[in-house]
Amino acid sequence: MPATEQTWRNTKWMHMAFGVTGLVMLLVTLWMFSDDHNREWKKYQQTFFQDVEVWNLRARQKEQERQLGPAKTNAQKSSSARKKACQVRR
């Protein structure tokens, strides 16, 4: 049985189908990224995370103050003052 150059399906049509489905998949992927990035609850999540972070820092600071007691050094006082200044800037 001799080999032929004929393919089972039309090559031009297969290239066209592959190109169109590739573009559709690209568009759907970009749409998915934009939809995921622009979620409405993302702002609430960031606000909550910032509030929890501030609460954690204050709790740690109070715990350290309680453990160190009145023997707190000047370096530690200036460090806590810098933390407070950073929180105010946000």
N, C-alpha and C positions, 0 to 999 in steps of 0.2 A: 504494500500500500504506500504510494508516494506521498511525501509531505506537501502540504499546500500552504499558501500565505493567508488563506481565509481564516478568520477567527469565528468563534461560536456566536459572539455578540458583536454589534456594530461598535467599533472602537471610537468613532467620533461621538456617538451618543454616550458611551461610557465616560469619556473625558468630560463631557458637558455635565453629566449627572454628578460626577465626583467634584467638579468645580462648584456647582450650585450647592451641593450639600456641605462642602467645606466652608463656603461663605455663610450659609445659614448657621452652621455650628459656631463660627466666629462671632456672628452677631448675637446669638443666644448667650454665648459666654460673656461678652461685653455687657449685655443687658443684665446678666446675673451679678456681675461684679458691681455695677452701678446700683442695682436694687439692694444688694447687701450693704453697700457703703452708705446709702441714704436711708437707713432704717429710722423710723420715727422715735423709737425708744432708746436710741443710742445716746441722746443728750441726757436722758434721765439716768442712764447707767453711768455716764461719766460724772455727773453731779453726785450720785450716790457714792461712787468710788472715792471721789475727793473728800466727801464728808467722813467716810470711814477712815481714810488715811489720816486726816486731821485728828479724829478721835483717837486712833491708835498712837499717834505721836504724843498727844497729851497724856494718854494713859501711861505710856512708857516713861515720860518725863516725871509724872507724879510718882511712879514706882521707884525711879532712881532717887528722887528727892527724899522719899520715905526711907529708902535703904541707907542713903548717905547721912541723912539727918542734918544737924547744924554744922558739920565739918565739911561743908561744900567749899571747894576752892574757887578762886576768881576765874580760872580758865573754864571751869564748868559753867559758871554763871554767864560768862560772855558767850559760850557755846549755845546755851539755851536762849539767850537774847537774840542771837543770829537766827535761830530756828523760828522764833516768833516774828522777827522782821521778814523772813522769807514767806511766812504764812500770810502776813498782812499784804504783801506785794501781789499775791495771787488775786 
